[in-house]
């Protein structure tokens, strides 16, 4: 089984990156997007990540792509 991919970013960058990838390779399974909104902060972003992670068991391989090292999405991951 392929690992789950979570793409996280400030604003809509993650969603648009995944949309662009779909234009090239078609639909992708097990790809999730977490877009940090201005009022999410660390706790709101953590809530979004935890909600996605809760859908998998502890044996699931997960790859998380972030937009900026040291930013809130990366620190949350």
Number of C-alpha atoms within 10 A of each C-alpha: 5 9 12 17 17 21 21 27 23 20 13 14 18 22 17 12 13 18 13 12 13 12 9 9 8 10 11 11 10 10 15 18 22 22 20 22 13 9 9 15 13 14 12 15 24 19 13 16 20 13 11 14 15 9 8 12 8 9 6 12 12 16 12 15 16 22 15 13 9 10 13 21 25 16 13 19 14
